């Protein structure tokens, strides 16, 4: 081939290569744009699914909260009608934690299932903070602090030192979830640093 022929060959080849570069470059841009659009659609779909699931979760949580509230209200109404005493152990225990340790004796009314159950609740709460505690059934003829226990209604807290029952009684009252009666008084015959909680008949509503 002559030099002129080679020159023409390379000139045409350069034009063809330039055209192919343009074609492939444009193809790459178009393909990238399509991929980006597809990824954007997938991302939007994914976000919509996530938002949908979050909305369902929020609705489920709302329904669960409403169900819990309804259950709590039902239990509250039932407990109020029944007159059962319910101890909020967490609140009662928190109140006891920073108080000086005392020995607690819980005396409950005989043949009274509700009084026995509530006495056990107090026992577990007091023992959880490391205070010595016990439960026993009292005799209806027993007398403590010149008070006949057979006539005791609600809850009465006795101590030799008035300061002990003045501390313990409000904590017990605060721990009564649905309210109730609790009073404190002294009993000189008790040992020092001893508190006696007499659980009598429940409130009549």
C-alpha positions in Angstrom: 0.0 0.0 0.0 1.1 3.5 -0.7 1.6 6.1 2.0 -1.5 7.9 1.0 -3.5 4.6 1.4 -2.1 4.1 4.9 -2.9 7.6 5.7 -6.5 7.2 4.6 -6.8 3.8 6.4 -5.6 5.4 9.7 -7.9 8.4 9.3 -10.9 6.2 8.7 -9.9 4.0 11.5 -9.6 7.0 13.9 -13.0 8.1 12.9 -14.5 4.6 13.4 -12.7 4.3 16.8 -14.0 7.8 17.8 -17.5 6.8 16.8 -17.3 3.5 18.7 -15.9 5.3 21.8 -19.0 7.7 21.6 -21.3 4.7 21.1 -19.9 2.7 24.0 -19.7 5.7 26.2 -23.3 6.7 25.5 -24.3 3.0 26.1 -22.5 3.0 29.4 -24.3 6.2 30.5 -27.7 4.9 29.4 -27.1 1.6 31.1 -25.9 3.3 34.3 -29.0 5.6 34.3 -31.3 2.6 33.9 -29.5 0.7 36.7 -29.7 3.8 39.0 -33.5 4.2 38.2 -34.0 0.5 39.0 -32.1 0.8 42.2 -34.0 4.0 43.1 -37.3 2.1 42.5 -36.1 -0.8 44.6 -35.0 1.6 47.4 -38.4 3.4 47.4 -40.2 0.1 47.4 -38.0 -1.1 50.3 -38.6 2.2 52.2 -42.3 1.9 51.6 -42.2 -1.7 53.0 -40.2 -0.5 56.0 -42.6 2.3 56.6 -45.6 0.0 56.3 -44.0 -2.5 58.8 -43.2 0.4 61.2 -46.8 1.6 60.9 -48.1 -1.9 61.6 -45.7 -2.2 64.6 -46.8 1.2 65.9 -50.5 0.2 65.6 -49.8 -3.1 67.3 -48.0 -1.4 70.1 -50.9 1.1 70.5 -53.4 -1.8 70.5 -51.3 -3.6 73.1 -51.1 -0.5 75.3 -54.8 -0.1 75.0 -55.4 -3.7 75.9 -53.0 -3.4 78.9 -54.9 -0.3 80.1 -58.2 -2.0 79.7 -56.9 -5.1 81.6 -55.5 -2.8 84.3 -58.8 -1.0 84.6 -60.7 -4.3 84.8 -58.4 -5.6 87.4 -58.7 -2.4 89.3 -62.4 -2.5 89.2 -62.5 -6.2 90.2 -60.1 -5.6 93.1 -62.1 -2.6 94.3 -65.3 -4.6 94.2 -63.7 -7.6 95.9 -62.0 -5.4 98.4 -58.7 -7.4 98.1 -55.6 -5.6 99.2 -52.9 -5.5 96.6 -49.3 -4.6 97.5 -47.2 -2.6 95.0 -44.1 -4.5 96.0 -41.7 -2.4 94.0 -42.9 0.9 95.5 -42.9 -0.5 99.0 -39.5 -2.1 98.7 -38.0 1.2 97.3 -39.3 3.0 100.4 -37.7 0.5 102.7 -34.3 0.4 101.2 -32.7 3.4 102.9 -34.5 2.9 106.3 -32.8 1.4 109.4 -33.3 -2.4 109.6 -36.0 -3.6 111.8 -37.5 -7.0 112.7 -41.0 -7.3 111.3 -43.6 -9.7 112.6 -46.7 -10.0 110.5 -49.8 -11.2 112.4 -52.8 -12.1 110.2 -56.4 -12.8 111.1 -57.2 -16.5 111.3 -59.4 -18.2 108.7 -59.1 -15.2 106.3 -57.5 -16.2 103.0 -57.2 -12.7 101.8 -55.5 -11.5 105.0 -53.1 -14.5 104.8 -52.2 -13.8 101.1 -51.6 -10.1 101.8 -49.5 -11.0 104.8 -47.3 -13.2 102.6 -46.9 -10.3 100.1 -45.6 -8.1 102.9 -43.3 -10.8 104.2 -41.7 -11.3 100.8 -41.2 -7.5 100.3 -39.6 -7.0 103.7 -37.3 -10.0 103.4 -36.2 -8.9 99.9 -34.4 -5.9 101.6 -32.7 -8.1 104.2 -35.0 -7.4 107.1 -35.8 -10.3 109.5 -39.5 -11.1 109.1 -42.1 -13.8 109.9 -45.8 -14.4 109.6 -48.2 -16.0 112.0 -51.9 -16.2 112.7 -53.0 -14.3 115.8 -55.6 -15.4 118.3 -58.8 -13.4 118.3 -58.4 -13.0 122.0 -54.9 -11.6 121.7 -54.2 -8.1 123.0 -51.4 -5.9 121.8 -50.9 -2.3 122.9 -54.1 -2.6 125.0 -56.0 -3.3 121.8 -58.1 -6.4 121.2 -56.8 -7.9 117.9 -60.1 -9.6 117.3 -61.7 -6.2 116.6 -58.9 -4.9 114.3 -60.0 -4.0 110.8 -57.7 -3.0 108.0 -54.0 -2.9 109.0 -52.5 -1.7 112.3 -48.7 -1.2 112.7 -47.4 -1.5 116.3 -43.9 -0.7 117.6 -42.3 0.1 120.9 -40.8 3.3 119.6 -43.4 5.5 118.0 -40.8 6.7 115.4 -40.6 3.1 113.9 -44.4 2.9 113.1 -44.4 6.5 111.9 -41.8 5.5 109.3 -43.2 2.1 108.4 -47.0 2.9 108.3 -46.8 5.6 105.5 -44.6 3.3 103.4 -47.2 0.5 103.7 -50.0 2.9 102.8 -48.2 4.1 99.7 -47.7 0.5 98.7 -51.4 -0.3 98.8 -52.1 -0.2 95.1 -55.9 0.3 95.4 -55.9 2.1 98.7 -56.9 0.8 102.1 -56.7 1.5 105.8 -53.5 1.4 107.8 -52.9 3.1 111.2 -49.9 3.0 113.6 -49.7 2.9 117.3 -47.3 2.0 120.1 -47.1 -1.2 122.2 -44.6 -0.9 125.1 -44.5 -4.7 125.5 -42.7 -5.1 122.2 -39.0 -5.6 121.9 -36.8 -2.7 120.8 -36.5 -2.4 117.0 -39.5 -4.7 116.4 -42.5 -3.8 114.3 -45.7 -5.9 114.3 -48.0 -5.5 111.4 -51.5 -6.8 112.3 -53.5 -7.6 109.1 -57.2 -7.7 110.1 -60.3 -7.9 107.9 -60.2 -6.1 104.6 -62.1 -2.9 103.9 -65.8 -3.4 103.2 -66.7 -1.5 100.0 
